[in-house]
Amino acid sequence: MTDDVLVVHGGTPLHGQIRARGAKNLVPKAMVAALLGDTPSRLHDVPAIRDVEIVRGLLGLHGVRVTDGAEPCELVLDPTNIECASSDEINVHAGSSRIPILLCGPLLHRVGHAFIPDLGGCNIGGRPIDFHLGALREFGALVEKRAGGMDITSPNGLHGCKLSLPYPSVGATEQILLTAVMAEGVTELRNAAVEPEIIDLICVLQKMGAIIRVRTDRVIEIEGVRRLRGYSHRPIPDRIEVASWASAALATRGDVMIRGARQVDMMTFLNTFTSVGGAFEVDDRPGADGGIRFWHPGGELRAVVLETDVHPGFMTDWQQPMVVALTQAHGISIMHETVYERRLGYTDALNQMGATIQTYRECLGGTPCRFGRRNFRHSAVIAGPSKLYAADLVIPDLRAGFSHLIAAMAAAGTSRVYGVDLIKRGYEDFEAKMAALGARVERG
């Protein structure tokens, strides 16, 4: 841990501009989709994050040639020589990522076999793979448990089916899309996730020749096709990164321009940002020239009542950075987390820094959710404003980790934040961006 620490000298408002690239929650999935094509794909605006490195390695193990394109941040993915990979190699390259399970459908279509290692990921609540395995079985896959993971085969091919998710899981929806596009017949998915990243993945698959209809009431219909081609795609910008830096501007009383950010992806967040007392301005120029400026206009921030939800609700990955900003709001704010049951553990560190946050098992401030009356502290009450003071912090997971950095930048004094390399999973070049915005940081 001693080599994985960032020293943050807090108390300086963030000022300046940074660039948001393609969404972490889309780019690795688009890379997986390239397995389905019989010609090379091109993916633009790819962020330099750990999840991209992991998928690049996994694709390489399966014979996909991944090279840098002619323009910056472009990848070319050539699946011409796709093949099976050994389970030991997959385990080594997968690390703690949950991405490997999404390779199953494409690999079954292309080589008839897939292996899933025991999955990791951030410990923020149950993210069972039951949805994934159940769906694969419905398509006709055979799943067998063995040491270190699961073998999946399709002895009779994959066939379309009718599926209904008990919860609109993003990962399960991605799995079904990536499997259904080349399954024989029609697949109907009810209670699907419809996040912007899901719609963007559908756009990728449609460019490849897939036939996908997004109907009303979270119903997606996929008509299987015999072959898919490669694609050329520029992903939507990372709306989680945008919200994280916007919350940092609010918490530090700063002014940050985020190039590449788009209003259409951020509408729910922008409503909350305004309700809290923040100000924003949209630059509608296309692509990297445009963006959104976020700033603290002075005066008092206002307490709010928030509830996370699936799209188009307030995104669960927005709540941790926003809670840091809410420690500076006047009054009592409530955050009700309904997506992951163990996502509020990071508030202990904020209390250590001087915040006043209490967590509860009850569903506060909103409608009862599936975690109510169970032993999960999934509601938080934030009393503010609170003066934050520097502390030694240990990062527990990706999004909480960036929130710890925001708190350290807003706090008086010098904090030491341990485990910061975990943040590289989802935030490109975050140390350089902090420095570009005037934060005083250095490796410990």
N, C-alpha and C positions, 0 to 999 in steps of 0.2 A: 504493500500500500504506500510505502514511503516515496516511490517513484511515480505515483499516480495521484498527486495532490496539487491543487491549484490554490495559490494564495491570492485572496481578493481583498483589496483595500477599498472599503465601501464608503458611501456617503456622497458619491459624485453622480449627478444626473447624467443620463445617457443622452448624447446628442450626435447626430450624423445620419448616414444612410448605409444600408446593407442590402444584399440581394438574396431573395428566396428562390431556390431551384425546385425541381420536380418533387412531387409529394413522396415521402417515405412510404406511405400506405398505398401507393400505386406503382412506383418504379420497379420494386422487386417482383411484383406480380406480373407486370408487363414483360419483364425479363423471362419469367417462367412461361408466359404465353408463347414466346418465340419458339419453344419446343414443339409446338403444334404445327408450325409452318414448314413447308417443303422448300422455301427459299429464304434467304437471309432477311433479318429485320434490322431496322435502325431506330434507336431510341435516343432522343435529344434531351438536353438539360438535365442530365443525370447527376444527382448530388454525390459528393465524395463522402459516403457514410458507410459504416461497418456492415449494415444489412445488404448493401449493394455488393460489397466485397464477398460476403458469404454466398450470395446467389451466383455471383460470377464464378466462384470456386466450384459450387455444386454443378453448375451447367458444364463447366470444363470437365469434371469427372465423368459426365454422361456424353462426352464427345462433342459438345457444342463449342465451336470456336468463337470466343468473345474477344474482340479487338477494339481499340480506340478508333473512333471515326475521324473524319477530316476536320471537323470543327470541334472546338473545346466542349467538353462534357457530353460527347456523343459516343455511344457504343454501337458496334455492329455485331449481331448475334447470328452465327451461321450454324443451323442444325443439320447440315447435310450428313454428317457422320455420327449421328446419335447412337448411343450404345448403353448397355447396363453398366453400373458401377458397383464396386464391392461395398458391402455394408460397413466395413472398417473405415474406408476412406470417407464415406458419407458422414459417419459419426464424427470424425476428426474435423471435417470442414463445416459441419452444421453448428458445432458449438452449442450455444444456448438458444439459437434461433428456432422459431416455430415455422419458418418458411418451408422446410422440406416436405411437409404434408401436402402443400399445394402442387408439388410436382407429380403427385400420384396419377391424376387423370391424364395429363399429357403423356406421361411415360407409359401408362397402360395402352394408350392409343398407338404410340410409336414403337414400343419394344415389348409390350405385353407383360411387363413386370415393374414393380416399384418397391422400394424399401423405405420405411419410416423409422428413423431412430427415436429413442425416447426423447420427448420434446422438452425444451426449457422455456425461456422467456421471462419477462418481469413478473415477480410474485405480487400481483395486485388483485388476485381473485381467481375464481375458477374459470378456466378457458378450456373446457373438456373437448377432447377430439371425438367424442361420441357422435356429434353431428356429422363430422367428416366421414367417419367409418360407416355410420349408418347409411349415409347418402351413397357412398361407394358400393355398398352391398346392394342397395336398391338398383343401381345401374348394372349389377351383375358381377361385381368384383368379388373375389374370394380373399378374405383377410385371415392370416394365420400369425399368431403370436409366437415369437421366438426370442432368444436372448438378445437384449439390446434394442429391440424394436419389433416391427411387424413386417411380414412379407405380404405383398398384395399382387394378385395375378388376375387375369381375365380370360379364363379358358374358353369361354363361349362369346367373347366380345362384350362390348358395353351397349346397353339399350336404354332408350329414353324411358322416363318414368314420371310419376306424379309425387311431389315432395312438399311437405309443409313443415317449416321450422318452428319449434316451440318458442324461439326467441329470434328476432331478426339479426342473427350473427353475421358480421362482416366476413369473417374467415370461412364460414360454412357456405355463404353465398358465393364467394370467390371459388371455392372448391367445386361447387355445382356448375358454375358457368364454365370453368376450365375443363370439366369432364363432359358436360352435355353437348358442347358445340360439335363434337365429332361422334357422339353416340347415335346409334341407329334409331330413327324415329323422333318423337317430340317429347320434350321434358317440360313439365309445368312446375314452377317453384312458387309456393305461397308463403307469405310472411317473410319475404326476402328483405335484406338490407338494401337501401337505396342511397347510401352515402355518395357524395360527389366522386370519390375514388372508385366506387363500384360502377357508376355511370361511365367514368373514363376508361375503366377496364373493358366495359361493353363496347365502347368506341374502338378500342384497340382490336378486339375480336371481330367487330364488324368490318374493319379495314382488311382483316385477314380473310374475309369471306363468310363469316358466321352470320346466321339469321337469328336475331334476338329481338323479341318484342317486350318492351316494358309496359305492362298494363296498369290499370288503376289498382289501388288497395294493395300495394306491395306484391303484385303478381308479375313474374317474369316467365315468358315462354321462349324456349330455345328449340329451334328446328335443326336437328343434326345434319351435317354435311359430310361428304366423303373426304374432302381435302381442304386444307387451308394454306394460304400463301403467307409470305412475310409481310411486315408492316413498316411504315415510317410514322413515328408519333412523337409529339411534344406533349409531355404530361402536364396536368394542372399543377399549379404551384402548391407548395406544402402549407396548407392552412393552419396546421398545428404550430409550425415554426413561426408563421406570421403572428398568430395570437400570443405566442410565448414572448416574442420581442415587444409586441404592443403592450402586454402586461408589465414587462420590465420598464418600458417608458413611463407607464402610469405609476408604478411603485417607486421609481427613483425621481419622479417629477421631471422627466426628461422629454425629448422630442426626437422621434426616430422615423425616418423614411425607409420603407421596405419596398425596394424595387421588385417587380414581378408579381406582387400581391394583387389579387382580383377581388372586387367588391362582391361579385356573385357568389363566391365561395365562402364569404365571411359575414353574410347578412345577419345571421343570428348573433354572432359574436359582436358585430358592430352595434346592434341594438343594446346589448348589455354594456358595452364600453361607454356608450353615451349615457345610459341610465346611471352608471357609477359616477359619471362626471368627467370622463375623458373626452377629448376632441379628436376628430379625424378629418382627413381631406383626401379625396380620391383623384388620382391622376389617371385619366382614361386612355392615355396613349397605349397602343398595343404592346404586348410582350414585355421585355425587360426594361423598356423605356418608361412604362407606366408603373403604378404602384399605389400604395396607401401610406400617408403620413399619419402617425399617431403621436399625440402629445398630451401632457398634463397642462391644462389652461390656467392653473392657479386656483386658489380658493379651496374649499373643502370637497373631498370625495364623499359620495353618498352610499349608505348601506343598501344592499339589495337582497332579495330572496331568489335563489337560483336552484334549478333542478337539472341534472344532466339527463340526456336521453339520446336515443338513436336519431339520426337525421330525419327531419330538419330541426331537431331540438338542439340544446346547448351541448356541445361535444364533450365527452368525458375527458379527453386529453386537453381541453381548455381549462378545466377547473383548477388544477394545481397552480399554474401561474396566476390565474385570476384571484385565488384565495390569498396569495401573497399581497397583491394589490389591495384586497379588501381589508387587510390588517391596517391599512392607512385610511380607511373610510370612517366617517363619523356615524356611530350607531351600531346596531346589531344586524349583521348579515347572516344568512342561512344558506348553506350549500348541501343539497340532498343528492347524493351519488346513487344512481339507479342502474348503472351499467356493470361496474365491478365492485364487489362487496368489500374488498380490503384495500381501498385506494386512499384512505385518509390517514394512514400511519405516518406520513411525512409531516403531519401537523405537530408531532411531538418536537421535532427539531425547530419549528417556528416558535413554539412556546418557549423553548430553551433560549431563543434569541429575544424574548420579550413580548411576543404576541400573546393574545388571550383567546384561545380557541378550545372549545369543548366538543367532544364527539359523543354521539348518542346512537343507540340501537333503533330508536323510533324513526319513522318517516316524517321528517319535519319540513314544513314549508311547502308541501306539495301533495300530490296524490299518493296513496299507499303504493309501494312497489314490491317486487318479488322478494326483497330482502327484509321486509318488515316482519316483526315478531320472531326474528331469528337472531342468533348471537353474532351479529355483524354491526360494528360501529360505522354506519354509512351516512350519517348526517353530521354536519359540523355547524356550530354556532361561533361566529367570529365577532368579537367586540373590539371596536376601534374608536379613534386611532391609537396605535401602539408604537412606541419608539422601539425600533429594532437595534439590537447590539450584536457585535461580531461574536462568532462561536466557532468551535471545531465541528464540522458536519461530515457525516458519512452518507454517501448517496445510496439509496435503497433500490431505485429503479430509474428508468430513462426519464420519464416526465417529471417525477418528483425531484430527480437530480437537477434538472434545469431550473425548477422552482427554487431549490436551495441556492443555486447561483444567483437568481434574482434577489432573493432575500439577502444574500451576502453583499450584493452590489448596493442594496438599499440601506444596509445597516451601518451604524457608526462603528468605526474601528476596522481591524484586519481579521478576516476569517480564513481558516484553512479548510478546504473542501476536499475530502478524500474520495477516491473512486471515480474521478471525473472522466476517465476514458470510456466509461459506460455511455456517456452522453454522445460519443461518436457514433453510436448505433443509429441515431436519428437526427443529429444536428451537424450540418456541414461546417467545418472550420470555425467552431463556435468561439475558440479563444481569440482568433484573429478578428472576428466580428465584434467581440466584446471590446477589444483594444481599439478598433476603428470607431466605436461609439464613445470612446473616452473612458472606459472602465480601466481601472488600474489593477492589472492582474499579472501574475508571474507563476511559473512552475516552482513548487516547493522543493 
